[in-house]
Amino acid sequence: MMFLHVIMSCCLPRKALLRTSLFFWLLTESVQGQGSEIPRTTGLGGAQPGQGTPAQQACEPRPGNSCWAFMKIAWKGFSSWSDGRGTISGTLAIQTEFEPLAGDLDVNSVVDVSNFASSASGRLMFGKLRAGPEMSSTINFVGDFRQSLSGYCIPFDRQMVYFNISIPPPFANGVSLGMFCNGACQMFDADGVHVPWWHSPPTTYPRAKNVTRLVDPTFEGQYAKGFIWSDLTCELVGNGTISCKMTGTRDPGRMFQEQMLPGVIMSLVGFSSFWLPVNMLMPRIATTMLALLTFVGKSSSILAELPSDGTSFVRYFYMLGLLVMFMNLMGHILSFRYQEIHSFIDDMSSYVAIIGFAFFLLLDLYTKNCETLPQDILTGAVVLSALMSLASVLLVVGRHRRQLLRWRLHLQRKMLPFSTAEEIFADAGMADASAARTYTEPDPHRRS
């Protein structure tokens, strides 16, 4: 080959020499590769074709035993919570102790968390550790985990967070999943009997195969991301799957401050505009419109952050609030149109409306029957608000009774004879016919 290279370097141009040298190099490599056998593998573990599934080849059980993989599952911390996207972000750590596997196949390299929503970059593998015949490895799932959230009782709700961990087929064939833990974590068998912790590897301890439930109290009673959390409970379920869950009880005070308090303030601004004199037309309308526009903008951003499943209390508050703000605007228009009874319209649009607003909000909470709310106290609040609403209507109507009767005569002065008007005032306790005449005769300075 060296002799040929010397001849070609003397006779061929430089570009042709480069192409020819590359051809001979590739030819030499292919000839040398035919002299050695390169085994072809199928899947993980270096399995040869025709020798069974990868998992069946991977398992090298001891005589009389099956191939076991024991997992220690722990939730390491919270990163974020999103009601709108239905996800919780954090770190789920899985440490696996397993029996000898052919080709040093790492069980954690194929473990799957079904609701893990982040990309493969969120799977952080750690080095394997061999202690005698057993091996140990750890993997961290860092990112978002999809959840099925119900927005029905927000912000007085409890949300269950779950993680389903399994080894997918064909790797799961012939592999039995087990669990173990230490420290404050507790283990139980199928009968609910506590299984004590051992200091030897789980693969060498027979009672490890009886563990069906783990309870990790690391985050029990702790506050994180707007929730007070329970312990993490993992159970073995069918088809070689470990189901882990923990429950979070939402703190309604924080959500009220961040999402509902601005809406409450804007609603009060809208109601307070009725305390301005009726002749201040522009300040009334401007105050109501500013409150309405701010309320609409805030409601749009808040509703986008809530789950689409179920009408939550927060969503109902903003939907009902938009209707109440529109009624405030209509109340101002009616006050300007019928100034003879503007005080009656103002009282109905402020005192009666705000009590009725509170009544419908409490009624919505009562019908939801949320488990975090005491129903007896809520029942009393609903009854009290209903009585206050009825009493406010009666008080306002009674206070402006004469004004309403005079306005009625004002509307009917062209259709009713004077004697009928005089009878109406007599029934109202105003027997003076001159008063009736005053309200029935047209005002020459007022446009009809």
Solvent accessible surface area in square Angstrom, and as a share of the most:
residue,aa,sasa,rsa
1,M,140,0.63
2,M,144,0.64
3,F,149,0.62
4,L,81,0.40
5,H,80,0.36
6,V,77,0.44
7,I,75,0.38
8,M,33,0.15
9,S,53,0.34
10,C,104,0.62
11,C,98,0.59
12,L,70,0.35
13,P,93,0.59
14,R,195,0.71
15,K,153,0.65
16,A,25,0.19
17,L,32,0.16
18,L,113,0.56
19,R,162,0.59
20,T,34,0.20
21,S,39,0.25
22,L,105,0.52
23,F,124,0.52
24,F,55,0.23
25,W,144,0.50
26,L,96,0.48
27,L,88,0.44
28,T,49,0.29
29,E,81,0.36
30,S,58,0.38
31,V,92,0.53
32,Q,118,0.53
33,G,39,0.38
34,Q,154,0.68
35,G,76,0.73
36,S,71,0.46
37,E,171,0.77
38,I,140,0.71
39,P,89,0.56
40,R,192,0.70
41,T,85,0.49
42,T,69,0.40
43,G,47,0.45
44,L,73,0.36
45,G,22,0.21
46,G,41,0.39
47,A,4,0.03
48,Q,64,0.29
49,P,83,0.52
50,G,88,0.84
51,Q,113,0.50
52,G,50,0.48
53,T,43,0.25
54,P,15,0.09
55,A,1,0.01
56,Q,105,0.47
57,Q,35,0.15
58,A,2,0.02
59,C,17,0.10
60,E,94,0.42
61,P,64,0.40
62,R,75,0.27
63,P,135,0.85
64,G,89,0.86
65,N,68,0.35
66,S,53,0.34
67,C,4,0.02
68,W,39,0.14
69,A,1,0.00
70,F,0,0.00
71,M,0,0.00
72,K,52,0.22
73,I,7,0.03
74,A,18,0.14
75,W,7,0.02
76,K,124,0.52
77,G,21,0.20
78,F,31,0.13
79,S,69,0.44
80,S,45,0.29
81,W,40,0.14
82,S,22,0.14
83,D,17,0.09
84,G,39,0.37
85,R,152,0.55
86,G,12,0.11
87,T,10,0.06
88,I,1,0.00
89,S,10,0.07
90,G,1,0.01
91,T,27,0.16
92,L,0,0.00
93,A,8,0.06
94,I,0,0.00
95,Q,54,0.24
96,T,0,0.00
97,E,25,0.11
98,F,0,0.00
99,E,2,0.01
100,P,30,0.19
101,L,11,0.06
102,A,22,0.17
103,G,64,0.62
104,D,64,0.33
105,L,16,0.08
106,D,12,0.06
107,V,8,0.04
108,N,0,0.00
109,S,46,0.30
110,V,20,0.11
111,V,1,0.01
112,D,58,0.30
113,V,4,0.02
114,S,63,0.40
115,N,6,0.03
116,F,28,0.12
117,A,44,0.34
118,S,39,0.25
119,S,76,0.49
120,A,80,0.62
121,S,93,0.60
122,G,9,0.09
123,R,72,0.26
124,L,83,0.41
125,M,86,0.38
126,F,105,0.44
127,G,69,0.66
128,K,97,0.41
129,L,122,0.61
130,R,120,0.44
131,A,62,0.48
132,G,56,0.53
133,P,68,0.43
134,E,7,0.03
135,M,7,0.03
136,S,15,0.10
137,S,3,0.02
138,T,39,0.22
139,I,0,0.00
140,N,25,0.13
141,F,1,0.00
142,V,57,0.33
143,G,18,0.17
144,D,39,0.20
145,F,0,0.00
146,R,120,0.44
147,Q,16,0.07
148,S,96,0.62
149,L,15,0.08
150,S,53,0.34
151,G,0,0.00
152,Y,100,0.38
153,C,21,0.13
154,I,0,0.00
155,P,2,0.01
156,F,44,0.18
157,D,7,0.04
158,R,109,0.40
159,Q,8,0.03
160,M,101,0.45
161,V,0,0.00
162,Y,65,0.25
163,F,0,0.00
164,N,47,0.24
165,I,0,0.00
166,S,25,0.16
167,I,11,0.05
168,P,46,0.29
169,P,104,0.66
170,P,53,0.33
171,F,42,0.17
172,A,34,0.26
173,N,61,0.31
174,G,55,0.53
175,V,29,0.16
176,S,37,0.24
177,L,16,0.08
178,G,1,0.01
179,M,0,0.00
180,F,8,0.03
181,C,2,0.01
182,N,59,0.30
183,G,72,0.69
184,A,78,0.61
185,C,20,0.12
186,Q,85,0.38
187,M,3,0.01
188,F,30,0.13
189,D,27,0.14
190,A,87,0.67
191,D,126,0.65
192,G,41,0.39
193,V,82,0.47
194,H,89,0.40
195,V,0,0.00
196,P,61,0.38
197,W,92,0.32
198,W,12,0.04
199,H,169,0.76
200,S,48,0.31
201,P,51,0.32
202,P,4,0.03
203,T,9,0.05
204,T,64,0.37
205,Y,62,0.23
206,P,104,0.65
207,R,93,0.34
208,A,0,0.00
209,K,59,0.25
210,N,78,0.40
211,V,1,0.00
212,T,41,0.24
213,R,72,0.26
214,L,4,0.02
215,V,24,0.14
216,D,21,0.11
217,P,45,0.28
218,T,77,0.45
219,F,33,0.14
220,E,98,0.44
221,G,56,0.54
222,Q,89,0.40
223,Y,106,0.40
224,A,22,0.17
225,K,83,0.35
226,G,9,0.08
227,F,1,0.01
228,I,86,0.44
229,W,4,0.01
230,S,39,0.25
231,D,35,0.18
232,L,8,0.04
233,T,22,0.13
234,C,2,0.01
235,E,69,0.31
236,L,53,0.27
237,V,72,0.41
238,G,55,0.53
239,N,157,0.81
240,G,39,0.37
241,T,27,0.16
242,I,0,0.00
243,S,31,0.20
244,C,0,0.00
245,K,85,0.36
246,M,4,0.02
247,T,38,0.22
248,G,0,0.00
249,T,40,0.23
250,R,21,0.08
251,D,48,0.25
252,P,50,0.31
253,G,35,0.34
254,R,103,0.37
255,M,13,0.06
256,F,83,0.35
257,Q,119,0.53
258,E,96,0.43
259,Q,23,0.10
260,M,8,0.04
261,L,68,0.34
262,P,46,0.29
263,G,0,0.00
264,V,41,0.24
265,I,81,0.41
266,M,43,0.19
267,S,5,0.03
268,L,92,0.46
269,V,51,0.29
270,G,0,0.00
271,F,9,0.04
272,S,41,0.27
273,S,2,0.01
274,F,7,0.03
275,W,175,0.61
276,L,57,0.28
277,P,73,0.46
278,V,25,0.15
279,N,126,0.65
280,M,77,0.34
281,L,85,0.42
282,M,130,0.58
283,P,53,0.33
284,R,1,0.01
285,I,41,0.21
286,A,45,0.35
287,T,39,0.23
288,T,0,0.00
289,M,65,0.29
290,L,122,0.60
291,A,1,0.01
292,L,27,0.14
293,L,111,0.55
294,T,70,0.41
295,F,0,0.00
296,V,61,0.35
297,G,43,0.42
298,K,57,0.24
299,S,4,0.02
300,S,70,0.45
301,S,55,0.35
302,I,6,0.03
303,L,43,0.22
304,A,79,0.61
305,E,87,0.39
306,L,8,0.04
307,P,9,0.05
308,S,116,0.75
309,D,90,0.46
310,G,30,0.29
311,T,59,0.34
312,S,2,0.01
313,F,17,0.07
314,V,0,0.00
315,R,51,0.19
316,Y,55,0.21
317,F,4,0.02
318,Y,0,0.00
319,M,105,0.47
320,L,27,0.14
321,G,1,0.01
322,L,59,0.29
323,L,98,0.49
324,V,12,0.07
325,M,1,0.00
326,F,107,0.45
327,M,104,0.47
328,N,1,0.01
329,L,32,0.16
330,M,75,0.34
331,G,4,0.03
332,H,0,0.00
333,I,81,0.41
334,L,78,0.39
335,S,0,0.00
336,F,36,0.15
337,R,147,0.54
338,Y,63,0.24
339,Q,90,0.40
340,E,57,0.26
341,I,9,0.04
342,H,54,0.24
343,S,32,0.21
344,F,35,0.14
345,I,17,0.09
346,D,13,0.07
347,D,17,0.09
348,M,57,0.25
349,S,16,0.10
350,S,7,0.05
351,Y,103,0.39
352,V,19,0.11
353,A,22,0.17
354,I,60,0.30
355,I,40,0.20
356,G,16,0.15
357,F,16,0.07
358,A,46,0.36
359,F,39,0.16
360,F,99,0.41
361,L,23,0.11
362,L,47,0.24
363,L,61,0.30
364,D,22,0.11
365,L,13,0.07
366,Y,86,0.33
367,T,90,0.52
368,K,16,0.07
369,N,101,0.52
370,C,3,0.02
371,E,128,0.57
372,T,44,0.25
373,L,31,0.15
374,P,68,0.43
375,Q,57,0.25
376,D,112,0.58
377,I,121,0.62
378,L,16,0.08
379,T,54,0.31
380,G,41,0.39
381,A,33,0.26
382,V,17,0.10
383,V,80,0.46
384,L,107,0.53
385,S,9,0.06
386,A,37,0.28
387,L,108,0.54
388,M,93,0.42
389,S,20,0.13
390,L,107,0.53
391,A,45,0.35
392,S,11,0.07
393,V,50,0.28
394,L,114,0.57
395,L,131,0.65
396,V,12,0.07
397,V,60,0.35
398,G,49,0.47
399,R,178,0.65
400,H,15,0.07
401,R,123,0.45
402,R,128,0.47
403,Q,51,0.23
404,L,41,0.20
405,L,35,0.17
406,R,69,0.25
407,W,57,0.20
408,R,113,0.41
409,L,2,0.01
410,H,42,0.19
411,L,88,0.44
412,Q,47,0.21
413,R,58,0.21
414,K,161,0.68
415,M,146,0.65
416,L,57,0.29
417,P,81,0.51
418,F,82,0.34
419,S,66,0.43
420,T,42,0.24
421,A,3,0.02
422,E,58,0.26
423,E,110,0.50
424,I,24,0.12
425,F,3,0.01
426,A,54,0.42
427,D,122,0.63
428,A,8,0.06
429,G,59,0.57
430,M,25,0.11
431,A,85,0.66
432,D,89,0.46
433,A,28,0.22
434,S,54,0.35
435,A,24,0.18
436,A,0,0.00
437,R,105,0.38
438,T,94,0.55
439,Y,80,0.31
440,T,22,0.13
441,E,94,0.42
442,P,97,0.61
443,D,79,0.41
444,P,122,0.77
445,H,171,0.76
446,R,111,0.41
447,R,225,0.82
448,S,141,0.91
